[in-house]
Amino acid sequence: GSAVGFAAFLFIVYSMLKIGSESRGKAVEIVLPDALQLIGRSAEGAMRDALSLFDQLAAFSGSHITLSDVVAVLGTVEADYLFDIADTLAAKDTGKLLGLIEKASDQGRSIPQMARDLTLHFRTLLLSALGRTELELPADQIARIKTQVAHFPVPYLMDAVRVLSGAESNMRWHPHARLLLEVALLDLVGKVGEKDIKDIKEIKRDVGIDPSTTRLSSSKSSLG
């Protein structure tokens, strides 16, 4: 969906949450737009999931829901963390990379959710690299995406999406989720700077983009 579509979804979510809380005689305020953004992103466009998450947040937070509350309930990580991980990969700084994972784990973040968030972050970088201009992100994050994407060639971004999504999938049965994430990210460190002779037109076809345009084809896209 477009950024306009996502903004409309967030507005509907906010309106539904406001009406729902007031109808129960308990007004609940979502303090920051970033908190609402994260609720919408987690719900992935599903109103029922957004309302269910809101009920959990209201029970957890009381009358004021902050970004920190949403992060705590979801076990997810802030956008800054995702950008930091990607920057650390680009710099091939394995020590800092492992330190970031350890810090997030110590803070109680969900490792599978971290893998999912990182997969979506590199997917966004990939779409931006391929010319996608409509990104479901706040303006400041879109600016950061445009800056960060310059550090990664398209084949690397495709590898990152595959490796991270594979790690997240394997976490469903593997008892050591953190180990899988660490190995996946260290694998990606090793791929930084690798040469790939695959033609950019072939890559665009692989992800459902007409090589002569920058428009995504919903019928062919393998990235959702």
Steps between C-alpha positions, in 0.01 A plus 500: 500500500599863459609738770164673460322169551700425811434849638127447443520165679673666797231769513225235501684303769536811714132588457388147585725485803375836625134407455553157655676632809247779556207259461646300789514815710879510504669745266841373390745731327770391258766752591727500193436451126793254502307280745200490266734435207644197676153367587401527133822340378463208738136446397608484133177661384268279706253707704416211734870453586539874562203507736621187681843656548340820625311305768828345614665841509213658694528226762877543514526879486184645645374822349816609313660275240856599406744365242690325780180325605438370149861383472476322836175320419607394151853407598607689189776754453502868412580612146835640617610148591423373149698781341788436743512130409507581129772763547704251702467241225618753242802578719569126556531567873430157646577602858245780498252280315507228766484769768180643352337156499609438859365838613161442336481151648589629847219756467251218448445550130349207310772347281255366237337844489843659457569270205160588352560873544846476343358305207243775440768767535719340232195442283429873522863573406469260206181661372659842533808382310275374221326836470195456721404848622183421698625367833279449806727696732516845662679766295809505721546123463456520123785752491718264702410209272612701196832572669559148627408319180804654329723270707353177360482355148170347396625136501618544860159632607330203337735266689426684824124451459547131423745435785303688765161361398651151498640551850165625629325199347749256658444657841160333514662167578857583609551542878770767463344789311773748593767270357313480169478879479868543584606245237272661239643846562860375506428326169385835361816670628698252292298588191570874520706602197448175309473539126188380321476503121122463492347758270282764669220434249498133600484595867204728439318220321569267794311729739221585257615840375476592135865571405389796289320665794525527876150371563442186705285225350268366770433184304867404473662644809659234718554752780141556599 
